[in-house]
Every structure is written in structure tokens, then in C-alpha cells.
Amino acid sequence: MFTMLADFAFKIDADAFLKSLPTMGLGMLGIFIVTGIIVLTIGLLNFFTKPRKKDN
């Protein structure tokens, strides 16, 4: 039979984590900017393509 052996230690390198924070921050900023652009584009498309009211 197949047995899985998991013998490892989980360690966090605090110095490497702190060095990676600016890169992660830029990535998150990029995600928010792209999401904002998509929301604004959808809003503008809805504004310009809404049905016109007819006067009868």
C-alpha cells in the first residue's frame, strides 16, 4: 500500500517576508486599480446604452 510520510518543519523567514511586502502591496494596488477601471467601464456602458424614453 501507499503511505505518505510528511516529515517537514514549517518555518517563516521574517526578513524575507518583510522584504516582500512592498511587492505584495504593489500587486494589491494593481488589483484595486484594474477592478476600479472595470467598474467604471461597466457604469459608463450602462449610462450610454440605457433605453431612451419615448414621449407619446
mmJSON file of the N, C-alpha and C atoms, coordinates in Angstrom:
{"data_MODEL":{"atom_site":{
"group_PDB":["ATOM","ATOM","ATOM","ATOM","ATOM","ATOM","ATOM","ATOM","ATOM","ATOM","ATOM","ATOM","ATOM","ATOM","ATOM","ATOM","ATOM","ATOM","ATOM","ATOM","ATOM","ATOM","ATOM","ATOM","ATOM","ATOM","ATOM","ATOM","ATOM","ATOM","ATOM","ATOM","ATOM","ATOM","ATOM","ATOM","ATOM","ATOM","ATOM","ATOM","ATOM","ATOM","ATOM","ATOM","ATOM","ATOM","ATOM","ATOM","ATOM","ATOM","ATOM","ATOM","ATOM","ATOM","ATOM","ATOM","ATOM","ATOM","ATOM","ATOM","ATOM","ATOM","ATOM","ATOM","ATOM","ATOM","ATOM","ATOM","ATOM","ATOM","ATOM","ATOM","ATOM","ATOM","ATOM","ATOM","ATOM","ATOM","ATOM","ATOM","ATOM","ATOM","ATOM","ATOM","ATOM","ATOM","ATOM","ATOM","ATOM","ATOM","ATOM","ATOM","ATOM","ATOM","ATOM","ATOM","ATOM","ATOM","ATOM","ATOM","ATOM","ATOM","ATOM","ATOM","ATOM","ATOM","ATOM","ATOM","ATOM","ATOM","ATOM","ATOM","ATOM","ATOM","ATOM","ATOM","ATOM","ATOM","ATOM","ATOM","ATOM","ATOM","ATOM","ATOM","ATOM","ATOM","ATOM","ATOM","ATOM","ATOM","ATOM","ATOM","ATOM","ATOM","ATOM","ATOM","ATOM","ATOM","ATOM","ATOM","ATOM","ATOM","ATOM","ATOM","ATOM","ATOM","ATOM","ATOM","ATOM","ATOM","ATOM","ATOM","ATOM","ATOM","ATOM","ATOM","ATOM","ATOM","ATOM","ATOM","ATOM","ATOM","ATOM","ATOM","ATOM","ATOM","ATOM","ATOM"],
"id":[1,2,3,4,5,6,7,8,9,10,11,12,13,14,15,16,17,18,19,20,21,22,23,24,25,26,27,28,29,30,31,32,33,34,35,36,37,38,39,40,41,42,43,44,45,46,47,48,49,50,51,52,53,54,55,56,57,58,59,60,61,62,63,64,65,66,67,68,69,70,71,72,73,74,75,76,77,78,79,80,81,82,83,84,85,86,87,88,89,90,91,92,93,94,95,96,97,98,99,100,101,102,103,104,105,106,107,108,109,110,111,112,113,114,115,116,117,118,119,120,121,122,123,124,125,126,127,128,129,130,131,132,133,134,135,136,137,138,139,140,141,142,143,144,145,146,147,148,149,150,151,152,153,154,155,156,157,158,159,160,161,162,163,164,165,166,167,168],
"type_symbol":["N","C","C","N","C","C","N","C","C","N","C","C","N","C","C","N","C","C","N","C","C","N","C","C","N","C","C","N","C","C","N","C","C","N","C","C","N","C","C","N","C","C","N","C","C","N","C","C","N","C","C","N","C","C","N","C","C","N","C","C","N","C","C","N","C","C","N","C","C","N","C","C","N","C","C","N","C","C","N","C","C","N","C","C","N","C","C","N","C","C","N","C","C","N","C","C","N","C","C","N","C","C","N","C","C","N","C","C","N","C","C","N","C","C","N","C","C","N","C","C","N","C","C","N","C","C","N","C","C","N","C","C","N","C","C","N","C","C","N","C","C","N","C","C","N","C","C","N","C","C","N","C","C","N","C","C","N","C","C","N","C","C","N","C","C","N","C","C"],
"label_atom_id":["N","CA","C","N","CA","C","N","CA","C","N","CA","C","N","CA","C","N","CA","C","N","CA","C","N","CA","C","N","CA","C","N","CA","C","N","CA","C","N","CA","C","N","CA","C","N","CA","C","N","CA","C","N","CA","C","N","CA","C","N","CA","C","N","CA","C","N","CA","C","N","CA","C","N","CA","C","N","CA","C","N","CA","C","N","CA","C","N","CA","C","N","CA","C","N","CA","C","N","CA","C","N","CA","C","N","CA","C","N","CA","C","N","CA","C","N","CA","C","N","CA","C","N","CA","C","N","CA","C","N","CA","C","N","CA","C","N","CA","C","N","CA","C","N","CA","C","N","CA","C","N","CA","C","N","CA","C","N","CA","C","N","CA","C","N","CA","C","N","CA","C","N","CA","C","N","CA","C","N","CA","C","N","CA","C","N","CA","C","N","CA","C","N","CA","C"],
"label_alt_id":[null,null,null,null,null,null,null,null,null,null,null,null,null,null,null,null,null,null,null,null,null,null,null,null,null,null,null,null,null,null,null,null,null,null,null,null,null,null,null,null,null,null,null,null,null,null,null,null,null,null,null,null,null,null,null,null,null,null,null,null,null,null,null,null,null,null,null,null,null,null,null,null,null,null,null,null,null,null,null,null,null,null,null,null,null,null,null,null,null,null,null,null,null,null,null,null,null,null,null,null,null,null,null,null,null,null,null,null,null,null,null,null,null,null,null,null,null,null,null,null,null,null,null,null,null,null,null,null,null,null,null,null,null,null,null,null,null,null,null,null,null,null,null,null,null,null,null,null,null,null,null,null,null,null,null,null,null,null,null,null,null,null,null,null,null,null,null,null],
"label_comp_id":["MET","MET","MET","PHE","PHE","PHE","THR","THR","THR","MET","MET","MET","LEU","LEU","LEU","ALA","ALA","ALA","ASP","ASP","ASP","PHE","PHE","PHE","ALA","ALA","ALA","PHE","PHE","PHE","LYS","LYS","LYS","ILE","ILE","ILE","ASP","ASP","ASP","ALA","ALA","ALA","ASP","ASP","ASP","ALA","ALA","ALA","PHE","PHE","PHE","LEU","LEU","LEU","LYS","LYS","LYS","SER","SER","SER","LEU","LEU","LEU","PRO","PRO","PRO","THR","THR","THR","MET","MET","MET","GLY","GLY","GLY","LEU","LEU","LEU","GLY","GLY","GLY","MET","MET","MET","LEU","LEU","LEU","GLY","GLY","GLY","ILE","ILE","ILE","PHE","PHE","PHE","ILE","ILE","ILE","VAL","VAL","VAL","THR","THR","THR","GLY","GLY","GLY","ILE","ILE","ILE","ILE","ILE","ILE","VAL","VAL","VAL","LEU","LEU","LEU","THR","THR","THR","ILE","ILE","ILE","GLY","GLY","GLY","LEU","LEU","LEU","LEU","LEU","LEU","ASN","ASN","ASN","PHE","PHE","PHE","PHE","PHE","PHE","THR","THR","THR","LYS","LYS","LYS","PRO","PRO","PRO","ARG","ARG","ARG","LYS","LYS","LYS","LYS","LYS","LYS","ASP","ASP","ASP","ASN","ASN","ASN"],
"label_asym_id":["A","A","A","A","A","A","A","A","A","A","A","A","A","A","A","A","A","A","A","A","A","A","A","A","A","A","A","A","A","A","A","A","A","A","A","A","A","A","A","A","A","A","A","A","A","A","A","A","A","A","A","A","A","A","A","A","A","A","A","A","A","A","A","A","A","A","A","A","A","A","A","A","A","A","A","A","A","A","A","A","A","A","A","A","A","A","A","A","A","A","A","A","A","A","A","A","A","A","A","A","A","A","A","A","A","A","A","A","A","A","A","A","A","A","A","A","A","A","A","A","A","A","A","A","A","A","A","A","A","A","A","A","A","A","A","A","A","A","A","A","A","A","A","A","A","A","A","A","A","A","A","A","A","A","A","A","A","A","A","A","A","A","A","A","A","A","A","A"],
"label_entity_id":["1","1","1","1","1","1","1","1","1","1","1","1","1","1","1","1","1","1","1","1","1","1","1","1","1","1","1","1","1","1","1","1","1","1","1","1","1","1","1","1","1","1","1","1","1","1","1","1","1","1","1","1","1","1","1","1","1","1","1","1","1","1","1","1","1","1","1","1","1","1","1","1","1","1","1","1","1","1","1","1","1","1","1","1","1","1","1","1","1","1","1","1","1","1","1","1","1","1","1","1","1","1","1","1","1","1","1","1","1","1","1","1","1","1","1","1","1","1","1","1","1","1","1","1","1","1","1","1","1","1","1","1","1","1","1","1","1","1","1","1","1","1","1","1","1","1","1","1","1","1","1","1","1","1","1","1","1","1","1","1","1","1","1","1","1","1","1","1"],
"label_seq_id":[1,1,1,2,2,2,3,3,3,4,4,4,5,5,5,6,6,6,7,7,7,8,8,8,9,9,9,10,10,10,11,11,11,12,12,12,13,13,13,14,14,14,15,15,15,16,16,16,17,17,17,18,18,18,19,19,19,20,20,20,21,21,21,22,22,22,23,23,23,24,24,24,25,25,25,26,26,26,27,27,27,28,28,28,29,29,29,30,30,30,31,31,31,32,32,32,33,33,33,34,34,34,35,35,35,36,36,36,37,37,37,38,38,38,39,39,39,40,40,40,41,41,41,42,42,42,43,43,43,44,44,44,45,45,45,46,46,46,47,47,47,48,48,48,49,49,49,50,50,50,51,51,51,52,52,52,53,53,53,54,54,54,55,55,55,56,56,56],
"pdbx_PDB_ins_code":[null,null,null,null,null,null,null,null,null,null,null,null,null,null,null,null,null,null,null,null,null,null,null,null,null,null,null,null,null,null,null,null,null,null,null,null,null,null,null,null,null,null,null,null,null,null,null,null,null,null,null,null,null,null,null,null,null,null,null,null,null,null,null,null,null,null,null,null,null,null,null,null,null,null,null,null,null,null,null,null,null,null,null,null,null,null,null,null,null,null,null,null,null,null,null,null,null,null,null,null,null,null,null,null,null,null,null,null,null,null,null,null,null,null,null,null,null,null,null,null,null,null,null,null,null,null,null,null,null,null,null,null,null,null,null,null,null,null,null,null,null,null,null,null,null,null,null,null,null,null,null,null,null,null,null,null,null,null,null,null,null,null,null,null,null,null,null,null],
"Cartn_x":[0.827,0.0,0.867,0.217,0.912,0.805,1.921,1.906,2.602,2.018,2.563,3.254,4.514,5.267,5.463,5.004,5.151,6.042,7.3,8.244,8.965,8.362,8.976,8.65,9.437,9.224,8.788,7.768,7.252,7.905,8.679,9.37,9.044,8.934,8.693,9.953,10.461,11.617,11.098,11.152,10.572,11.246,12.543,13.25,12.798,12.664,12.2,10.751,9.93,8.539,8.46,9.244,9.224,9.754,10.715,11.235,10.215,9.317,8.338,7.079,6.901,5.689,5.496,6.531,6.287,5.812,6.358,5.929,4.478,4.12,2.734,1.79,2.242,1.42,1.165,2.189,2.003,1.042,1.134,0.213,-1.223,-1.442,-2.798,-3.304,-2.431,-2.816,-3.221,-2.48,-2.82,-4.17,-4.453,-5.751,-6.882,-6.725,-7.772,-7.943,-6.861,-6.953,-7.684,-7.334,-7.991,-9.461,-9.784,-11.185,-11.952,-11.345,-11.996,-12.238,-11.266,-11.436,-12.584,-12.682,-13.772,-15.115,-15.209,-16.48,-16.868,-15.915,-16.217,-16.633,-15.983,-16.338,-17.754,-18.103,-19.466,-20.482,-20.163,-21.071,-21.267,-20.186,-20.307,-21.082,-20.841,-21.594,-23.083,-23.429,-24.835,-25.448,-24.679,-25.187,-25.451,-24.528,-24.653,-25.546,-25.856,-26.666,-28.046,-28.448,-29.771,-30.846,-31.992,-33.073,-33.581,-33.912,-34.422,-35.929,-36.428,-37.879,-38.514,-39.626,-40.344,-41.493,-41.657,-42.782,-43.961,-45.057,-46.279,-47.4],
"Cartn_y":[-1.192,0.0,1.249,2.346,3.623,4.351,4.729,5.531,6.851,7.881,9.218,9.679,9.973,10.446,11.95,12.683,14.132,14.504,14.639,14.993,16.267,17.399,18.669,19.668,20.713,21.776,23.027,23.651,24.879,26.061,26.825,27.98,29.218,30.335,31.601,32.446,32.88,33.768,35.202,35.793,37.122,38.182,38.085,39.078,39.027,37.835,37.695,38.159,37.882,38.329,39.854,40.507,41.981,42.582,41.924,42.419,42.259,41.29,41.042,41.901,42.574,43.375,44.483,45.237,46.262,45.67,44.537,43.894,43.434,42.849,42.412,43.609,44.726,45.941,46.49,46.479,46.935,46.017,44.731,43.791,44.043,44.274,44.564,45.887,46.891,48.177,47.993,47.187,46.911,46.232,45.302,44.618,45.618,46.509,47.502,48.478,48.871,49.801,49.148,47.916,47.217,46.984,46.621,46.432,47.743,48.853,50.155,50.532,50.246,50.537,49.716,48.458,47.596,48.122,48.503,49.026,50.317,51.231,52.485,52.236,51.304,50.986,50.438,49.553,48.997,50.097,50.978,52.092,53.011,53.335,54.188,53.489,52.215,51.478,51.448,51.26,51.281,52.66,53.708,55.064,55.389,55.039,55.402,54.459,53.297,52.348,52.11,52.946,52.751,53.126,52.472,52.779,54.211,54.839,56.221,56.199,57.181,57.288,57.954,57.401,57.986,58.843,60.019,60.905,60.61,60.139,59.845,60.703],
"Cartn_z":[0.0,0.0,0.0,-0.337,-0.415,0.921,1.472,2.696,2.422,2.964,2.746,4.023,3.904,5.047,4.922,5.912,5.907,7.084,6.806,7.857,7.431,7.744,7.398,8.49,8.564,9.543,8.794,9.304,8.7,9.39,8.635,9.194,8.36,9.032,8.347,8.465,7.349,7.325,7.389,8.569,8.788,7.921,7.746,6.936,5.471,4.927,3.545,3.412,4.431,4.41,4.38,5.222,5.263,3.966,3.334,2.058,0.934,1.063,0.002,0.145,1.269,1.479,0.44,0.061,-0.979,-2.306,-2.682,-3.923,-3.819,-2.681,-2.485,-2.455,-1.868,-1.839,-3.23,-4.072,-5.455,-6.215,-5.951,-6.595,-6.184,-4.887,-4.414,-4.981,-5.049,-5.637,-7.095,-7.826,-9.217,-9.354,-8.451,-8.484,-8.249,-7.271,-6.992,-8.147,-8.773,-9.909,-11.077,-11.409,-12.52,-12.203,-10.962,-10.575,-10.706,-10.299,-10.431,-11.876,-12.733,-14.163,-14.745,-14.363,-14.86,-14.38,-13.103,-12.57,-13.284,-13.475,-14.182,-15.631,-16.292,-17.678,-17.768,-16.854,-16.858,-16.567,-15.623,-15.324,-16.516,-17.213,-18.402,-19.516,-19.712,-20.733,-20.396,-19.127,-18.729,-18.931,-18.655,-18.814,-20.279,-21.148,-22.558,-23.361,-22.845,-23.608,-22.994,-22.024,-21.433,-22.45,-22.367,-23.323,-23.141,-24.247,-24.226,-24.0,-23.263,-23.062,-24.267,-24.715,-25.846,-25.311,-25.854,-25.493,-26.386,-25.8,-26.58,-26.112],
"occupancy":[1.0,1.0,1.0,1.0,1.0,1.0,1.0,1.0,1.0,1.0,1.0,1.0,1.0,1.0,1.0,1.0,1.0,1.0,1.0,1.0,1.0,1.0,1.0,1.0,1.0,1.0,1.0,1.0,1.0,1.0,1.0,1.0,1.0,1.0,1.0,1.0,1.0,1.0,1.0,1.0,1.0,1.0,1.0,1.0,1.0,1.0,1.0,1.0,1.0,1.0,1.0,1.0,1.0,1.0,1.0,1.0,1.0,1.0,1.0,1.0,1.0,1.0,1.0,1.0,1.0,1.0,1.0,1.0,1.0,1.0,1.0,1.0,1.0,1.0,1.0,1.0,1.0,1.0,1.0,1.0,1.0,1.0,1.0,1.0,1.0,1.0,1.0,1.0,1.0,1.0,1.0,1.0,1.0,1.0,1.0,1.0,1.0,1.0,1.0,1.0,1.0,1.0,1.0,1.0,1.0,1.0,1.0,1.0,1.0,1.0,1.0,1.0,1.0,1.0,1.0,1.0,1.0,1.0,1.0,1.0,1.0,1.0,1.0,1.0,1.0,1.0,1.0,1.0,1.0,1.0,1.0,1.0,1.0,1.0,1.0,1.0,1.0,1.0,1.0,1.0,1.0,1.0,1.0,1.0,1.0,1.0,1.0,1.0,1.0,1.0,1.0,1.0,1.0,1.0,1.0,1.0,1.0,1.0,1.0,1.0,1.0,1.0,1.0,1.0,1.0,1.0,1.0,1.0],
"B_iso_or_equiv":[0.0,0.0,0.0,0.0,0.0,0.0,0.0,0.0,0.0,0.0,0.0,0.0,0.0,0.0,0.0,0.0,0.0,0.0,0.0,0.0,0.0,0.0,0.0,0.0,0.0,0.0,0.0,0.0,0.0,0.0,0.0,0.0,0.0,0.0,0.0,0.0,0.0,0.0,0.0,0.0,0.0,0.0,0.0,0.0,0.0,0.0,0.0,0.0,0.0,0.0,0.0,0.0,0.0,0.0,0.0,0.0,0.0,0.0,0.0,0.0,0.0,0.0,0.0,0.0,0.0,0.0,0.0,0.0,0.0,0.0,0.0,0.0,0.0,0.0,0.0,0.0,0.0,0.0,0.0,0.0,0.0,0.0,0.0,0.0,0.0,0.0,0.0,0.0,0.0,0.0,0.0,0.0,0.0,0.0,0.0,0.0,0.0,0.0,0.0,0.0,0.0,0.0,0.0,0.0,0.0,0.0,0.0,0.0,0.0,0.0,0.0,0.0,0.0,0.0,0.0,0.0,0.0,0.0,0.0,0.0,0.0,0.0,0.0,0.0,0.0,0.0,0.0,0.0,0.0,0.0,0.0,0.0,0.0,0.0,0.0,0.0,0.0,0.0,0.0,0.0,0.0,0.0,0.0,0.0,0.0,0.0,0.0,0.0,0.0,0.0,0.0,0.0,0.0,0.0,0.0,0.0,0.0,0.0,0.0,0.0,0.0,0.0,0.0,0.0,0.0,0.0,0.0,0.0],
"pdbx_formal_charge":[null,null,null,null,null,null,null,null,null,null,null,null,null,null,null,null,null,null,null,null,null,null,null,null,null,null,null,null,null,null,null,null,null,null,null,null,null,null,null,null,null,null,null,null,null,null,null,null,null,null,null,null,null,null,null,null,null,null,null,null,null,null,null,null,null,null,null,null,null,null,null,null,null,null,null,null,null,null,null,null,null,null,null,null,null,null,null,null,null,null,null,null,null,null,null,null,null,null,null,null,null,null,null,null,null,null,null,null,null,null,null,null,null,null,null,null,null,null,null,null,null,null,null,null,null,null,null,null,null,null,null,null,null,null,null,null,null,null,null,null,null,null,null,null,null,null,null,null,null,null,null,null,null,null,null,null,null,null,null,null,null,null,null,null,null,null,null,null],
"auth_seq_id":[1,1,1,2,2,2,3,3,3,4,4,4,5,5,5,6,6,6,7,7,7,8,8,8,9,9,9,10,10,10,11,11,11,12,12,12,13,13,13,14,14,14,15,15,15,16,16,16,17,17,17,18,18,18,19,19,19,20,20,20,21,21,21,22,22,22,23,23,23,24,24,24,25,25,25,26,26,26,27,27,27,28,28,28,29,29,29,30,30,30,31,31,31,32,32,32,33,33,33,34,34,34,35,35,35,36,36,36,37,37,37,38,38,38,39,39,39,40,40,40,41,41,41,42,42,42,43,43,43,44,44,44,45,45,45,46,46,46,47,47,47,48,48,48,49,49,49,50,50,50,51,51,51,52,52,52,53,53,53,54,54,54,55,55,55,56,56,56],
"auth_comp_id":["MET","MET","MET","PHE","PHE","PHE","THR","THR","THR","MET","MET","MET","LEU","LEU","LEU","ALA","ALA","ALA","ASP","ASP","ASP","PHE","PHE","PHE","ALA","ALA","ALA","PHE","PHE","PHE","LYS","LYS","LYS","ILE","ILE","ILE","ASP","ASP","ASP","ALA","ALA","ALA","ASP","ASP","ASP","ALA","ALA","ALA","PHE","PHE","PHE","LEU","LEU","LEU","LYS","LYS","LYS","SER","SER","SER","LEU","LEU","LEU","PRO","PRO","PRO","THR","THR","THR","MET","MET","MET","GLY","GLY","GLY","LEU","LEU","LEU","GLY","GLY","GLY","MET","MET","MET","LEU","LEU","LEU","GLY","GLY","GLY","ILE","ILE","ILE","PHE","PHE","PHE","ILE","ILE","ILE","VAL","VAL","VAL","THR","THR","THR","GLY","GLY","GLY","ILE","ILE","ILE","ILE","ILE","ILE","VAL","VAL","VAL","LEU","LEU","LEU","THR","THR","THR","ILE","ILE","ILE","GLY","GLY","GLY","LEU","LEU","LEU","LEU","LEU","LEU","ASN","ASN","ASN","PHE","PHE","PHE","PHE","PHE","PHE","THR","THR","THR","LYS","LYS","LYS","PRO","PRO","PRO","ARG","ARG","ARG","LYS","LYS","LYS","LYS","LYS","LYS","ASP","ASP","ASP","ASN","ASN","ASN"],
"auth_asym_id":["A","A","A","A","A","A","A","A","A","A","A","A","A","A","A","A","A","A","A","A","A","A","A","A","A","A","A","A","A","A","A","A","A","A","A","A","A","A","A","A","A","A","A","A","A","A","A","A","A","A","A","A","A","A","A","A","A","A","A","A","A","A","A","A","A","A","A","A","A","A","A","A","A","A","A","A","A","A","A","A","A","A","A","A","A","A","A","A","A","A","A","A","A","A","A","A","A","A","A","A","A","A","A","A","A","A","A","A","A","A","A","A","A","A","A","A","A","A","A","A","A","A","A","A","A","A","A","A","A","A","A","A","A","A","A","A","A","A","A","A","A","A","A","A","A","A","A","A","A","A","A","A","A","A","A","A","A","A","A","A","A","A","A","A","A","A","A","A"],
"auth_atom_id":["N","CA","C","N","CA","C","N","CA","C","N","CA","C","N","CA","C","N","CA","C","N","CA","C","N","CA","C","N","CA","C","N","CA","C","N","CA","C","N","CA","C","N","CA","C","N","CA","C","N","CA","C","N","CA","C","N","CA","C","N","CA","C","N","CA","C","N","CA","C","N","CA","C","N","CA","C","N","CA","C","N","CA","C","N","CA","C","N","CA","C","N","CA","C","N","CA","C","N","CA","C","N","CA","C","N","CA","C","N","CA","C","N","CA","C","N","CA","C","N","CA","C","N","CA","C","N","CA","C","N","CA","C","N","CA","C","N","CA","C","N","CA","C","N","CA","C","N","CA","C","N","CA","C","N","CA","C","N","CA","C","N","CA","C","N","CA","C","N","CA","C","N","CA","C","N","CA","C","N","CA","C","N","CA","C","N","CA","C","N","CA","C","N","CA","C"],
"pdbx_PDB_model_num":[1,1,1,1,1,1,1,1,1,1,1,1,1,1,1,1,1,1,1,1,1,1,1,1,1,1,1,1,1,1,1,1,1,1,1,1,1,1,1,1,1,1,1,1,1,1,1,1,1,1,1,1,1,1,1,1,1,1,1,1,1,1,1,1,1,1,1,1,1,1,1,1,1,1,1,1,1,1,1,1,1,1,1,1,1,1,1,1,1,1,1,1,1,1,1,1,1,1,1,1,1,1,1,1,1,1,1,1,1,1,1,1,1,1,1,1,1,1,1,1,1,1,1,1,1,1,1,1,1,1,1,1,1,1,1,1,1,1,1,1,1,1,1,1,1,1,1,1,1,1,1,1,1,1,1,1,1,1,1,1,1,1,1,1,1,1,1,1]
}}}
